[in-house]
Amino acid sequence: MDIKKINAPTNTVTRDLDKLDKDTGNIYQTVRIIAKRANKLSVDIKQELNRKLEEFAYYTDNLEEVFENREQIEISKFYERLPKPTLIAAQEFLDGKLHYEFKEEQTEESEA
């Protein structure tokens, strides 16, 4: 995932419900799809941030020594300014970039 190419609003935007449930036919399914993608994005962003911050890890037994690293602070600020995962996921859904499938519900006849 290329975080620098994210094209989503950084603040809350009012959405038209008719556009959101147009593809699925059910607003609750749409919300579920967006929520699952947002959770995945959140995990990916967190892992990427942790990988970048591990480079600055300084392991010592003395907790009194705290070092400020300007580069580490800039990386943290960059990730704080990113749009929230739910906003990214909603924009991806509206842009048609999410692929989802619904499993067919089993009928009582097929279970018997």
BALOBA-1460 file (C-alpha; in Angstrom, 3 decimals):
// residues 112
<rec num="1" residu="m" x="0.000" y="0.000" z="0.000"/>
<rec num="2" residu="d" x="1.404" y="3.369" z="-0.981"/>
<rec num="3" residu="i" x="0.353" y="5.771" z="1.721"/>
<rec num="4" residu="k" x="1.589" y="8.841" z="-0.136"/>
<rec num="5" residu="k" x="-0.928" y="8.239" z="-2.947"/>
<rec num="6" residu="i" x="-3.998" y="8.073" z="-0.719"/>
<rec num="7" residu="n" x="-6.759" y="10.232" z="-2.151"/>
<rec num="8" residu="a" x="-9.258" y="10.585" z="0.683"/>
<rec num="9" residu="p" x="-10.541" y="13.527" z="2.690"/>
<rec num="10" residu="t" x="-8.801" y="14.166" z="6.000"/>
<rec num="11" residu="n" x="-12.000" y="15.163" z="7.768"/>
<rec num="12" residu="t" x="-15.495" y="13.791" z="8.075"/>
<rec num="13" residu="v" x="-17.656" y="14.140" z="4.980"/>
<rec num="14" residu="t" x="-21.405" y="13.722" z="4.709"/>
<rec num="15" residu="r" x="-22.195" y="10.828" z="2.363"/>
<rec num="16" residu="d" x="-25.267" y="10.219" z="0.251"/>
<rec num="17" residu="l" x="-26.819" y="6.934" z="1.404"/>
<rec num="18" residu="d" x="-28.302" y="6.311" z="-2.042"/>
<rec num="19" residu="k" x="-24.801" y="6.217" z="-3.526"/>
<rec num="20" residu="l" x="-23.480" y="3.985" z="-0.761"/>
<rec num="21" residu="d" x="-26.083" y="1.249" z="-1.063"/>
<rec num="22" residu="k" x="-26.440" y="1.430" z="-4.848"/>
<rec num="23" residu="d" x="-24.046" y="-1.483" z="-5.485"/>
<rec num="24" residu="t" x="-25.020" y="-3.748" z="-2.609"/>
<rec num="25" residu="g" x="-28.695" y="-2.900" z="-2.232"/>
<rec num="26" residu="n" x="-28.299" y="-2.868" z="1.534"/>
<rec num="27" residu="i" x="-26.688" y="-0.098" z="3.585"/>
<rec num="28" residu="y" x="-25.707" y="-2.549" z="6.333"/>
<rec num="29" residu="q" x="-23.758" y="-4.720" z="3.906"/>
<rec num="30" residu="t" x="-22.040" y="-1.599" z="2.594"/>
<rec num="31" residu="v" x="-21.066" y="-0.542" z="6.108"/>
<rec num="32" residu="r" x="-19.759" y="-4.052" z="6.796"/>
<rec num="33" residu="i" x="-17.612" y="-4.001" z="3.647"/>
<rec num="34" residu="i" x="-16.203" y="-0.584" z="4.504"/>
<rec num="35" residu="a" x="-15.571" y="-1.606" z="8.130"/>
<rec num="36" residu="k" x="-13.677" y="-4.763" z="7.135"/>
<rec num="37" residu="r" x="-11.487" y="-2.767" z="4.737"/>
<rec num="38" residu="a" x="-10.918" y="-0.074" z="7.376"/>
<rec num="39" residu="n" x="-9.759" y="-2.704" z="9.877"/>
<rec num="40" residu="k" x="-7.325" y="-4.125" z="7.313"/>
<rec num="41" residu="l" x="-6.004" y="-0.651" z="6.494"/>
<rec num="42" residu="s" x="-5.584" y="0.131" z="10.178"/>
<rec num="43" residu="v" x="-3.518" y="-3.006" z="10.765"/>
<rec num="44" residu="d" x="-1.372" y="-2.356" z="7.668"/>
<rec num="45" residu="i" x="-0.683" y="1.272" z="8.607"/>
<rec num="46" residu="k" x="0.166" y="0.300" z="12.187"/>
<rec num="47" residu="q" x="2.605" y="-2.389" z="11.028"/>
<rec num="48" residu="e" x="4.267" y="-0.007" z="8.585"/>
<rec num="49" residu="l" x="4.644" y="2.667" z="11.263"/>
<rec num="50" residu="n" x="6.114" y="0.155" z="13.714"/>
<rec num="51" residu="r" x="8.638" y="-1.034" z="11.096"/>
<rec num="52" residu="k" x="9.786" y="2.527" z="10.475"/>
<rec num="53" residu="l" x="10.025" y="3.369" z="14.168"/>
<rec num="54" residu="e" x="11.999" y="0.195" z="14.961"/>
<rec num="55" residu="e" x="14.965" y="1.769" z="13.202"/>
<rec num="56" residu="f" x="15.114" y="4.322" z="16.007"/>
<rec num="57" residu="a" x="14.668" y="1.862" z="18.865"/>
<rec num="58" residu="y" x="17.262" y="2.339" z="21.563"/>
<rec num="59" residu="y" x="17.298" y="-0.395" z="24.167"/>
<rec num="60" residu="t" x="18.719" y="0.563" z="27.525"/>
<rec num="61" residu="d" x="18.194" y="-0.397" z="31.117"/>
<rec num="62" residu="n" x="18.093" y="3.197" z="32.245"/>
<rec num="63" residu="l" x="14.671" y="4.776" z="31.756"/>
<rec num="64" residu="e" x="15.979" y="8.230" z="32.663"/>
<rec num="65" residu="e" x="17.748" y="8.575" z="29.328"/>
<rec num="66" residu="v" x="15.280" y="9.614" z="26.673"/>
<rec num="67" residu="f" x="16.527" y="10.750" z="23.309"/>
<rec num="68" residu="e" x="14.512" y="12.923" z="20.969"/>
<rec num="69" residu="n" x="15.062" y="12.130" z="17.341"/>
<rec num="70" residu="r" x="13.781" y="14.752" z="14.918"/>
<rec num="71" residu="e" x="13.338" y="12.223" z="12.106"/>
<rec num="72" residu="q" x="11.312" y="9.929" z="14.347"/>
<rec num="73" residu="i" x="9.056" y="12.828" z="15.335"/>
<rec num="74" residu="e" x="8.490" y="13.754" z="11.672"/>
<rec num="75" residu="i" x="7.525" y="10.157" z="10.803"/>
<rec num="76" residu="s" x="5.043" y="10.069" z="13.679"/>
<rec num="77" residu="k" x="3.526" y="13.395" z="12.647"/>
<rec num="78" residu="f" x="3.171" y="12.201" z="9.058"/>
<rec num="79" residu="y" x="1.156" y="9.175" z="10.165"/>
<rec num="80" residu="e" x="-0.979" y="11.312" z="12.488"/>
<rec num="81" residu="r" x="-1.959" y="13.572" z="9.558"/>
<rec num="82" residu="l" x="-3.107" y="10.691" z="7.368"/>
<rec num="83" residu="p" x="-6.840" y="10.292" z="6.800"/>
<rec num="84" residu="k" x="-8.521" y="7.823" z="9.122"/>
<rec num="85" residu="p" x="-8.821" y="4.258" z="7.788"/>
<rec num="86" residu="t" x="-12.624" y="4.515" z="7.664"/>
<rec num="87" residu="l" x="-12.424" y="7.574" z="5.408"/>
<rec num="88" residu="i" x="-9.930" y="5.821" z="3.141"/>
<rec num="89" residu="a" x="-12.092" y="2.694" z="2.962"/>
<rec num="90" residu="a" x="-15.252" y="4.700" z="2.224"/>
<rec num="91" residu="q" x="-13.491" y="6.558" z="-0.584"/>
<rec num="92" residu="e" x="-12.176" y="3.286" z="-2.026"/>
<rec num="93" residu="f" x="-15.705" y="1.864" z="-1.963"/>
<rec num="94" residu="l" x="-17.173" y="4.898" z="-3.713"/>
<rec num="95" residu="d" x="-14.384" y="4.813" z="-6.319"/>
<rec num="96" residu="g" x="-15.119" y="1.144" z="-7.025"/>
<rec num="97" residu="k" x="-11.683" y="-0.039" z="-5.900"/>
<rec num="98" residu="l" x="-12.969" y="-2.640" z="-3.429"/>
<rec num="99" residu="h" x="-13.710" y="-6.177" z="-4.516"/>
<rec num="100" residu="y" x="-16.263" y="-8.066" z="-2.477"/>
<rec num="101" residu="e" x="-18.401" y="-11.148" z="-2.889"/>
<rec num="102" residu="f" x="-21.454" y="-12.405" z="-1.084"/>
<rec num="103" residu="k" x="-21.657" y="-16.085" z="-0.316"/>
<rec num="104" residu="e" x="-24.921" y="-17.700" z="-1.305"/>
<rec num="105" residu="e" x="-27.116" y="-18.462" z="1.656"/>
<rec num="106" residu="q" x="-27.834" y="-22.137" z="2.135"/>
<rec num="107" residu="t" x="-31.472" y="-23.068" z="2.061"/>
<rec num="108" residu="e" x="-33.030" y="-25.582" z="4.402"/>
<rec num="109" residu="e" x="-33.440" y="-28.023" z="1.517"/>
<rec num="110" residu="s" x="-29.717" y="-28.193" z="0.825"/>
<rec num="111" residu="e" x="-28.925" y="-28.770" z="4.502"/>
<rec num="112" residu="a" x="-31.262" y="-31.772" z="4.804"/>
